[in-house]
Amino acid sequence: MNSIQSLQWRYAVKKFDENKFLDQGQILTLKEAFNLTATSYGLQPIKLVVVQNKEIQNQLVAHSWNQKQVAQASHLLVICVDTNLDTSDVEKYFERVQEIRNTPDEIINPFRDYLKDVIANKTHENLFAWGKNQAYLALGNLLTVCANEKIDSCPMEGFIPEKYDEVLDLSSKNLSSVLVLPVGYRASDDLMKEQKKVRKRLDEIVLEIS
């Protein structure tokens, strides 16, 4: 099945099969895909929290506008922004660059100094908004990988971040939840399972300049 067929197969699942679970290999694929997501400057100011605990998942339904998929899903992926990003994270990034690529200091230093200056001059609100943009990149990447791997999913913005942060104790980890992605297997009686996709015609959404 090619990429377009996989994306045609994908839809926002309204009801998951509560008795089917993803295996560790599938979850590892999603973790790796998250880690390989493109982010601005490569700084990765985001983290992924993987929840597989029915008691916690059921508790989070009330903070997800009663969307039952949160509890039904095999796993619940919570994409978070690092709320404590600072210039030390730039240092750690370039230490990692040197560890992996063995890049000399004379090549790294100008870019490292530039990035430290960029981060130091952003407000907390600026950094959070920037991190949230990176979270959306990760969500899009995960949705495509899920489609290719035949893992069902349902992207969600409809939840109360403060309550998620409280239940998952994210503040103690300097994290704030921004997006939620239940993953698993669609239920056989999900009413949306056989529905055709509704999208604009290509000539309405794509502008070609030649």
One Martini backbone bead per residue (centre of mass of N, CA, C, O) as a GRO file, in nm:
protein
  210
    1MET     BB    1   0.094   0.037   0.025
    2ASN     BB    2   0.078   0.354  -0.027
    3SER     BB    3   0.069   0.666   0.099
    4ILE     BB    4  -0.214   0.746  -0.011
    5GLN     BB    5  -0.362   0.493   0.083
    6SER     BB    6  -0.297   0.534   0.383
    7LEU     BB    7  -0.442   0.814   0.404
    8GLN     BB    8  -0.719   0.701   0.322
    9TRP     BB    9  -0.740   0.498   0.564
   10ARG     BB   10  -0.727   0.729   0.742
   11TYR     BB   11  -0.879   0.829   1.058
   12ALA     BB   12  -1.077   0.966   1.307
   13VAL     BB   13  -1.133   0.788   1.564
   14LYS     BB   14  -1.435   0.716   1.760
   15LYS     BB   15  -1.374   0.392   1.801
   16PHE     BB   16  -1.222   0.164   2.001
   17ASP     BB   17  -1.067  -0.136   2.064
   18GLU     BB   18  -1.032  -0.248   2.395
   19ASN     BB   19  -0.899  -0.555   2.312
   20LYS     BB   20  -0.667  -0.398   2.156
   21PHE     BB   21  -0.303  -0.409   2.120
   22LEU     BB   22  -0.012  -0.277   2.109
   23ASP     BB   23   0.304  -0.339   2.052
   24GLN     BB   24   0.631  -0.266   2.125
   25GLY     BB   25   0.716  -0.222   1.830
   26GLN     BB   26   0.507  -0.004   1.763
   27ILE     BB   27   0.585   0.195   1.987
   28LEU     BB   28   0.878   0.230   1.898
   29THR     BB   29   0.813   0.355   1.626
   30LEU     BB   30   0.674   0.610   1.747
   31LYS     BB   31   0.914   0.710   1.908
   32GLU     BB   32   1.111   0.736   1.670
   33ALA     BB   33   0.936   0.929   1.504
   34PHE     BB   34   0.937   1.156   1.707
   35ASN     BB   35   1.253   1.187   1.719
   36LEU     BB   36   1.260   1.241   1.384
   37THR     BB   37   1.142   1.500   1.393
   38ALA     BB   38   1.118   1.801   1.279
   39THR     BB   39   1.302   2.088   1.407
   40SER     BB   40   1.393   2.377   1.512
   41TYR     BB   41   1.739   2.350   1.496
   42GLY     BB   42   1.707   2.059   1.648
   43LEU     BB   43   1.609   2.102   1.968
   44GLN     BB   44   1.361   1.963   2.085
   45PRO     BB   45   1.102   2.118   2.274
   46ILE     BB   46   0.994   1.815   2.316
   47LYS     BB   47   0.762   1.562   2.445
   48LEU     BB   48   0.678   1.214   2.512
   49VAL     BB   49   0.382   1.068   2.648
   50VAL     BB   50   0.322   0.730   2.756
   51VAL     BB   51   0.000   0.577   2.798
   52GLN     BB   52  -0.066   0.257   2.992
   53ASN     BB   53  -0.354   0.326   3.181
   54LYS     BB   54  -0.678   0.287   3.254
   55GLU     BB   55  -0.715   0.462   3.499
   56ILE     BB   56  -0.595   0.720   3.376
   57GLN     BB   57  -0.759   0.730   3.114
   58ASN     BB   58  -1.034   0.754   3.254
   59GLN     BB   59  -0.966   1.018   3.406
   60LEU     BB   60  -0.914   1.190   3.129
   61VAL     BB   61  -1.195   1.210   3.001
   62ALA     BB   62  -1.304   1.456   3.171
   63HIS     BB   63  -1.047   1.629   3.023
   64SER     BB   64  -1.184   1.548   2.707
   65TRP     BB   65  -1.483   1.602   2.656
   66ASN     BB   66  -1.571   1.293   2.673
   67GLN     BB   67  -1.358   1.129   2.510
   68LYS     BB   68  -1.339   0.783   2.487
   69GLN     BB   69  -1.071   0.723   2.335
   70VAL     BB   70  -0.875   0.765   2.573
   71ALA     BB   71  -0.967   0.483   2.706
   72GLN     BB   72  -0.982   0.277   2.458
   73ALA     BB   73  -0.706   0.292   2.394
   74SER     BB   74  -0.411   0.145   2.407
   75HIS     BB   75  -0.277   0.436   2.376
   76LEU     BB   76  -0.148   0.750   2.512
   77LEU     BB   77  -0.048   1.043   2.350
   78VAL     BB   78   0.160   1.310   2.485
   79ILE     BB   79   0.227   1.631   2.384
   80CYS     BB   80   0.507   1.829   2.488
   81VAL     BB   81   0.637   2.115   2.646
   82ASP     BB   82   0.920   2.277   2.731
   83THR     BB   83   0.928   2.509   3.013
   84ASN     BB   84   1.277   2.512   3.051
   85LEU     BB   85   1.403   2.656   2.824
   86ASP     BB   86   1.755   2.710   2.745
   87THR     BB   87   2.091   2.749   2.686
   88SER     BB   88   2.160   2.461   2.792
   89ASP     BB   89   2.021   2.317   2.549
   90VAL     BB   90   2.224   2.410   2.341
   91GLU     BB   91   2.468   2.275   2.463
   92LYS     BB   92   2.357   1.984   2.451
   93TYR     BB   93   2.323   1.973   2.146
   94PHE     BB   94   2.631   2.018   2.073
   95GLU     BB   95   2.734   1.775   2.225
   96ARG     BB   96   2.580   1.577   2.041
   97VAL     BB   97   2.709   1.657   1.778
   98GLN     BB   98   2.998   1.576   1.863
   99GLU     BB   99   2.937   1.281   1.934
  100ILE     BB  100   2.828   1.203   1.638
  101ARG     BB  101   3.026   1.399   1.433
  102ASN     BB  102   3.288   1.542   1.529
  103THR     BB  103   3.270   1.849   1.548
  104PRO     BB  104   3.434   2.123   1.545
  105ASP     BB  105   3.439   2.413   1.723
  106GLU     BB  106   3.491   2.618   1.485
  107ILE     BB  107   3.213   2.536   1.356
  108ILE     BB  108   3.006   2.554   1.601
  109ASN     BB  109   3.027   2.826   1.761
  110PRO     BB  110   2.863   3.033   1.591
  111PHE     BB  111   2.588   2.879   1.612
  112ARG     BB  112   2.576   2.853   1.917
  113ASP     BB  113   2.578   3.157   1.980
  114TYR     BB  114   2.328   3.227   1.820
  115LEU     BB  115   2.123   3.040   1.971
  116LYS     BB  116   2.165   3.153   2.253
  117ASP     BB  117   2.061   3.433   2.176
  118VAL     BB  118   1.780   3.354   2.083
  119ILE     BB  119   1.683   3.226   2.351
  120ALA     BB  120   1.754   3.465   2.550
  121ASN     BB  121   1.545   3.672   2.375
  122LYS     BB  122   1.309   3.504   2.475
  123THR     BB  123   1.022   3.455   2.595
  124HIS     BB  124   0.826   3.234   2.746
  125GLU     BB  125   0.595   3.268   2.543
  126ASN     BB  126   0.763   3.233   2.287
  127LEU     BB  127   0.872   2.947   2.353
  128PHE     BB  128   0.599   2.808   2.374
  129ALA     BB  129   0.494   2.871   2.090
  130TRP     BB  130   0.730   2.736   1.946
  131GLY     BB  131   0.691   2.454   2.071
  132LYS     BB  132   0.402   2.410   1.964
  133ASN     BB  133   0.481   2.400   1.667
  134GLN     BB  134   0.652   2.139   1.700
  135ALA     BB  135   0.417   1.958   1.793
  136TYR     BB  136   0.265   1.963   1.520
  137LEU     BB  137   0.482   1.824   1.361
  138ALA     BB  138   0.472   1.560   1.525
  139LEU     BB  139   0.179   1.489   1.473
  140GLY     BB  140   0.195   1.464   1.166
  141ASN     BB  141   0.405   1.241   1.167
  142LEU     BB  142   0.244   1.032   1.335
  143LEU     BB  143   0.003   1.005   1.143
  144THR     BB  144   0.164   0.892   0.903
  145VAL     BB  145   0.289   0.650   1.045
  146CYS     BB  146   0.029   0.519   1.131
  147ALA     BB  147  -0.076   0.472   0.846
  148ASN     BB  148   0.167   0.295   0.746
  149GLU     BB  149   0.125   0.090   1.012
  150LYS     BB  150  -0.177   0.045   1.088
  151ILE     BB  151  -0.250   0.278   1.297
  152ASP     BB  152  -0.475   0.401   1.496
  153SER     BB  153  -0.625   0.740   1.525
  154CYS     BB  154  -0.677   1.064   1.733
  155PRO     BB  155  -0.665   1.382   1.710
  156MET     BB  156  -0.618   1.628   1.990
  157GLU     BB  157  -0.738   1.948   2.141
  158GLY     BB  158  -0.983   1.844   2.328
  159PHE     BB  159  -0.852   1.968   2.618
  160ILE     BB  160  -0.714   2.003   2.956
  161PRO     BB  161  -0.402   2.075   3.026
  162GLU     BB  162  -0.398   2.127   3.336
  163LYS     BB  163  -0.519   1.844   3.405
  164TYR     BB  164  -0.306   1.671   3.275
  165ASP     BB  165  -0.068   1.784   3.434
  166GLU     BB  166  -0.179   1.686   3.704
  167VAL     BB  167  -0.222   1.378   3.657
  168LEU     BB  168   0.088   1.348   3.522
  169ASP     BB  169   0.299   1.535   3.657
  170LEU     BB  170   0.442   1.759   3.457
  171SER     BB  171   0.559   2.001   3.616
  172SER     BB  172   0.797   1.834   3.750
  173LYS     BB  173   0.911   1.807   3.429
  174ASN     BB  174   0.875   2.067   3.260
  175LEU     BB  175   0.569   2.029   3.147
  176SER     BB  176   0.327   2.076   2.868
  177SER     BB  177   0.034   2.009   2.739
  178VAL     BB  178  -0.097   2.017   2.375
  179LEU     BB  179  -0.135   1.708   2.276
  180VAL     BB  180  -0.347   1.432   2.155
  181LEU     BB  181  -0.292   1.055   2.091
  182PRO     BB  182  -0.477   0.809   2.024
  183VAL     BB  183  -0.396   0.450   2.005
  184GLY     BB  184  -0.482   0.162   1.776
  185TYR     BB  185  -0.804   0.011   1.718
  186ARG     BB  186  -1.064  -0.010   1.541
  187ALA     BB  187  -1.387  -0.054   1.558
  188SER     BB  188  -1.627  -0.242   1.397
  189ASP     BB  189  -1.862  -0.009   1.503
  190ASP     BB  190  -1.752   0.232   1.364
  191LEU     BB  191  -1.924   0.470   1.187
  192MET     BB  192  -1.655   0.593   1.027
  193LYS     BB  193  -1.505   0.354   0.882
  194GLU     BB  194  -1.675   0.378   0.579
  195GLN     BB  195  -1.618   0.663   0.527
  196LYS     BB  196  -1.568   0.908   0.325
  197LYS     BB  197  -1.372   1.145   0.233
  198VAL     BB  198  -1.360   1.504   0.299
  199ARG     BB  199  -1.240   1.706   0.033
  200LYS     BB  200  -1.090   1.901  -0.154
  201ARG     BB  201  -0.996   1.992  -0.439
  202LEU     BB  202  -0.690   2.035  -0.565
  203ASP     BB  203  -0.759   2.312  -0.720
  204GLU     BB  204  -0.842   2.448  -0.429
  205ILE     BB  205  -0.554   2.386  -0.254
  206VAL     BB  206  -0.364   2.413  -0.510
  207LEU     BB  207  -0.092   2.623  -0.610
  208GLU     BB  208   0.045   2.694  -0.928
  209ILE     BB  209   0.385   2.796  -1.019
  210SER     BB  210   0.559   2.862  -1.354
   0.00000   0.00000   0.00000
